[in-house]
Structure formats: structure tokens, C-alpha cells
Amino acid sequence: MKAKITILIFGLLFCATLYGQERSDSIYRSTRIVSRFGLNVQKSYGIECGLFLNKFYTRFPREPVINFLPYASSGFYISTELSLRNFDRILIGPKLGWELSVIGETHGSFFGVEFINYTNFENYCPALMLKIGIPLMWLNIGYGYTMFFENTLEEQIGKHRLTVTYTINRNADKQYKQIKRNLKERNDLKKE
């Protein structure tokens, strides 16, 4: 348990230092409630959908960057996952979670934690999952480790998970692309 808490603290500190490099550059911020979808592989396949209070930040760097801009996306979400292992006994998991994905000037990281209350309508199995992974703008690919408070459904669910989540934040995506176009135009003008 001490190792898990150490990894959790290290992940939080690592993510916080990536976007803590702000200078006097201007920053675009956006906070919206958006849709969130996910696919996962544990002992079975699963799907997830829910709502995400998404806070998105991007920085206008002093020097133009053509390929990508540093960004951070974080927030709380509420969603439900459905396990597709056995259609005779449906297993669902309402969840409440928080995640942070950051891409800085040199590297990025994705970190999250969620509380899930798995049920098959006969038994309940609350669990806490820690996630780490790779952010790809609105798509996050991660590994999750589940810690169960009860072991009633642990055998059906499993402890290790690969997950892919996608956030639909069209407003922030549109602003991000506009900022990139403006920086590219500024860079082209400097070259002339």
C-alpha cells in the first residue's frame, strides 16, 4: 500500500511540474461540461460514457511552435462503465473521478484517480483505481490499477486495466487550432 501511495504522490508532483513552467506568456483558459467516452480491457471488455467538467489551458509561447502548443486538461467527471464479459450477468460500475493530462514543451503525462462502485445487482464491490498514461490531446491512453474495498466481484473484474478515453470539447479544440494557425502565420511573417 505504501508503494501505491508513493506512486500516487510522485504522479501528482510530476504532472504539476510540467505545466508549472509558465512565464509571462498569455494563456487561453476554458471550462466546460463536455461528454467523455471510454473503452477498456480488464478481464473483459468495457465501455464507458459520462460527463466531464473539463478545464483546458494552453499557453501562447514567445517563440512560434508549429507542431503543437503546451497544454493541460483536467477536471472531475461522473460516468458509468458497462462490462461486456457476460451478457447473462451484466456488471456496471458508476464512477466519480478526476484526471489531469499535460503536454509540456518536452514531454507529457496523464494521471487520474476514480472511485467505482461495481455491481451485478446482487453484490456491490467499491474500488479505487489509479491511472497513469500518455495524453494525446483529447485522447488519453492509460494503465489503471484497481484496489478493491471488498472482494465480492474482484475475480470477475480484475486488477489491471488498459483504457482509452476521449473527451469531446469542441470549443477548446477550435480555439487551440486557431491559436496554432495564428502562430504559424506570425512565424511565416517573421521569415519574410
ABEGO torsion letter per residue (X at the ends): XAAAAAAAAAAAAAAAAAAAABBABBBBBBBBBBBBBBBBBBABBBBBBBBBBBBBBBBBBABBBAABBBBBBBEBBBBBBBBAABAABBBBBBBBBBBBBBBBAABBBBBBBBBBBBBAGABBBBBBBBBBEBBBEABBBBBBBBBBABAAAAAAAEABBBBBBBBBBAAAAAAAAAAAAAAAAAAAAAAX
